[in-house]
Amino acid sequence: MIATAPSTVEVTQPNAATRRIQILIATTVRLDTGYSRTLPEKSIWSRIGRVPQGDVYRPVGTIFTTEGRQVHEAYLVIRDKTLVGFYLPGEQNYSPLSTAVPLNLGETE
């Protein structure tokens, strides 16, 4: 089962330019559930807002999931270029990683 805590995204101002990042090197993330997921090289993620733990990024053009007992749609929660957990939009929960994962990120326009 995925550990979660209730959380609400503070949405980015609608008229503000959307910040996008790109994963420069494919990164495999080991989930606390024993499963792992890979953040694909050159994947683009769009900032949709923030939670207390960091900025929330949604994948562009695809769906990203995490897995425990069930599969959950997931957005990345990033603080200081480090993946600290996932925001699960369907449940409006935050799911922390026990070990944060440094990411090799670039900015896109």
VEXDREN-2710 file (C-alpha; in Angstrom, 1 decimal):
% VEXDREN-2710
k/r/px/py/pz
1/MET/0.0/0.0/0.0
2/ILE/1.2/3.5/-0.8
3/ALA/1.7/5.8/2.2
4/THR/-0.2/9.0/1.8
5/ALA/-1.3/12.2/3.6
6/PRO/-4.1/14.5/2.5
7/SER/-2.8/17.4/0.5
8/THR/-4.1/20.2/-1.7
9/VAL/-2.2/21.8/-4.6
10/GLU/-1.9/25.5/-4.4
11/VAL/-2.5/26.2/-8.1
12/THR/-0.2/28.4/-10.1
13/GLN/-1.7/31.7/-11.1
14/PRO/-3.7/31.2/-14.3
15/ASN/-2.0/34.2/-16.1
16/ALA/1.5/33.3/-15.1
17/ALA/3.7/31.6/-17.6
18/THR/3.8/27.8/-17.0
19/ARG/7.2/26.5/-16.0
20/ARG/8.2/23.4/-17.8
21/ILE/11.1/21.1/-16.9
22/GLN/12.7/18.2/-18.8
23/ILE/14.3/15.1/-17.4
24/LEU/17.7/15.1/-19.0
25/ILE/18.7/11.5/-18.0
26/ALA/16.3/8.6/-17.5
27/THR/15.9/8.1/-13.7
28/THR/14.6/5.0/-12.1
29/VAL/12.8/5.6/-8.8
30/ARG/12.4/2.7/-6.3
31/LEU/9.1/3.1/-4.5
32/ASP/8.6/2.1/-0.9
33/THR/6.1/-0.5/-2.1
34/GLY/8.9/-2.4/-3.8
35/TYR/7.9/-1.4/-7.3
36/SER/10.0/1.0/-9.4
37/ARG/9.2/3.5/-12.0
38/THR/11.3/5.2/-14.6
39/LEU/11.1/8.9/-15.4
40/PRO/11.9/8.8/-19.2
41/GLU/14.8/10.7/-20.7
42/LYS/13.6/13.9/-22.4
43/SER/10.2/13.7/-20.8
44/ILE/8.5/17.1/-20.3
45/TRP/6.7/18.1/-17.1
46/SER/4.6/21.2/-16.5
47/ARG/4.4/22.9/-13.1
48/ILE/0.8/23.1/-12.0
49/GLY/1.4/24.5/-8.5
50/ARG/2.8/23.5/-5.1
51/VAL/2.2/21.5/-2.0
52/PRO/4.1/22.2/1.3
53/GLN/6.7/19.6/0.3
54/GLY/7.6/21.2/-3.0
55/ASP/6.5/22.1/-6.6
56/VAL/4.1/19.8/-8.4
57/TYR/4.8/18.8/-12.0
58/ARG/2.3/17.0/-14.3
59/PRO/3.6/15.0/-17.3
60/VAL/3.0/16.6/-20.7
61/GLY/1.4/14.3/-23.3
62/THR/1.3/11.2/-21.1
63/ILE/0.1/9.8/-17.8
64/PHE/2.5/8.7/-15.1
65/THR/1.6/6.2/-12.4
66/THR/2.8/4.8/-9.1
67/GLU/1.9/1.3/-7.9
68/GLY/1.2/-0.3/-4.6
69/ARG/-1.9/-2.4/-4.0
70/GLN/-3.5/-0.3/-6.7
71/VAL/-2.1/1.9/-9.6
72/HIS/-2.4/5.6/-9.0
73/GLU/-2.0/8.5/-11.4
74/ALA/0.9/10.6/-10.0
75/TYR/2.6/13.9/-10.4
76/LEU/6.1/14.7/-9.4
77/VAL/6.8/16.7/-6.2
78/ILE/10.2/18.3/-6.6
79/ARG/12.2/20.5/-4.1
80/ASP/15.7/21.8/-5.0
81/LYS/16.0/19.5/-8.1
82/THR/15.2/16.5/-6.0
83/LEU/12.2/14.2/-6.3
84/VAL/10.7/14.1/-2.7
85/GLY/7.4/12.3/-3.5
86/PHE/4.3/12.2/-5.6
87/TYR/1.0/14.1/-5.6
88/LEU/-1.9/11.7/-6.4
89/PRO/-4.5/13.9/-8.1
90/GLY/-7.3/11.3/-8.0
91/GLU/-7.1/11.1/-4.2
92/GLN/-5.7/14.6/-3.5
93/ASN/-3.0/13.0/-1.4
94/TYR/0.8/13.4/-1.1
95/SER/2.9/10.3/-1.1
96/PRO/6.5/10.8/0.2
97/LEU/9.5/8.9/-0.9
98/SER/11.6/7.5/2.1
99/THR/14.7/8.3/0.0
100/ALA/14.7/11.5/-2.1
101/VAL/16.0/11.1/-5.6
102/PRO/18.3/13.8/-7.2
103/LEU/17.2/14.6/-10.8
104/ASN/19.1/15.9/-13.7
105/LEU/16.7/18.6/-15.0
106/GLY/16.7/21.2/-17.7
107/GLU/14.2/24.0/-18.3
108/THR/12.1/24.2/-21.4
109/GLU/10.0/26.9/-22.9
END
